[in-house]
Amino acid sequence: MKLYDLELSGNCYKVRLFAALVGIELELEPVDIPGGAHKRPPLIDLNPWGELPVLVDGDVVLRDSQAILVYLARRYGGNQWWPDGAAQQGEVMQWLSTAANEIHNGPNTARLVEKFGYPLNKARALEVSAQLLPLIEQHLSRHDWLALGRPTIAECAVFPYLAVGWEGGVTLNDYPAIQAWIERTKALPGFVGMPGVR
Ligand SMILES: N[C@@H](CCC(=O)N[C@@H](CS)C(=O)NCC(=O)O)C(=O)O
């Protein structure tokens, strides 16, 4: 199974993290994003959105880190990471959406500006982060894990950009419950980090 990958991408790291936790062997294919390789064939043919990660598993070609997590968890992870029940799936899905929306527009965007010089609105990204982190803090002060009382793909979707958010100026200093959850996640068997995860 091949993952078109960028080491510094938190979205790619979501997939690498889940694969490591579950013991899926990934063939990593590094992509030169600064050189624009994701906007040219063969990548643009696999993903017309021109974004990483892209997963190729036999005939299956998928873009979007959240979608890839659901696919891998359903196909290879048993029902621990992506459950069977409708209500349970909804509970996990809430967090996948948070990753794709508020975390993308908050900590991820602040890091894109600060670390990579993207011409995005950092002040707005900090505002979004300041609204988001207290909500996650409140949740994690009452729960050890984001959903279902156990580690799920919600952890893989949410962890990366909270853990490296400091690179964009979004620190967790005021959020002890999030910090404790970060440490719990880092202690999961098979856990791997990425540059910036301290
Ligand atoms: N919703 C997508 C977002 C993917 C995304 O934004 N990927 C970034 C790398 S982290 C990318 O490929 N950006 C292309 C660019 O900067 O031109 C996901 O979750 O995978």
The ligand as a MOL file (V3000), in Angstrom:
LIG
                    3D

  0  0  0     0  0            999 V3000
M  V30 BEGIN CTAB
M  V30 COUNTS 20 19 0 0 0
M  V30 BEGIN ATOM
M  V30 1 N -8.6320 17.8930 3.6100 0
M  V30 2 C -7.3370 17.4510 3.1890 0
M  V30 3 C -6.3580 18.6140 3.2030 0
M  V30 4 C -5.0440 18.1890 2.6010 0
M  V30 5 C -4.0280 19.2990 2.5400 0
M  V30 6 O -4.3340 20.4960 2.7640 0
M  V30 7 N -2.7970 18.8890 2.2690 0
M  V30 8 C -1.7070 19.8180 2.1540 0
M  V30 9 C -0.4690 19.2240 2.8140 0
M  V30 10 S -0.7340 19.1200 4.5660 0
M  V30 11 C -1.4010 20.0150 0.7000 0
M  V30 12 O -1.2690 19.0620 -0.0390 0
M  V30 13 N -1.2920 21.2730 0.2680 0
M  V30 14 C -1.0410 21.5810 -1.0910 0
M  V30 15 C -0.3880 22.8970 -1.2760 0
M  V30 16 O 0.0170 23.5060 -0.2890 0
M  V30 17 O -0.2470 23.2970 -2.4190 0
M  V30 18 C -6.8550 16.3230 4.1180 0
M  V30 19 O -7.3130 16.2570 5.2590 0
M  V30 20 O -6.0670 15.4880 3.6910 0
M  V30 END ATOM
M  V30 BEGIN BOND
M  V30 1 1 1 2
M  V30 2 1 2 3
M  V30 3 1 2 18
M  V30 4 1 3 4
M  V30 5 1 4 5
M  V30 6 2 5 6
M  V30 7 1 5 7
M  V30 8 1 7 8
M  V30 9 1 8 9
M  V30 10 1 8 11
M  V30 11 1 9 10
M  V30 12 2 11 12
M  V30 13 1 11 13
M  V30 14 1 13 14
M  V30 15 1 14 15
M  V30 16 2 15 16
M  V30 17 1 15 17
M  V30 18 2 18 19
M  V30 19 1 18 20
M  V30 END BOND
M  V30 END CTAB
M  END
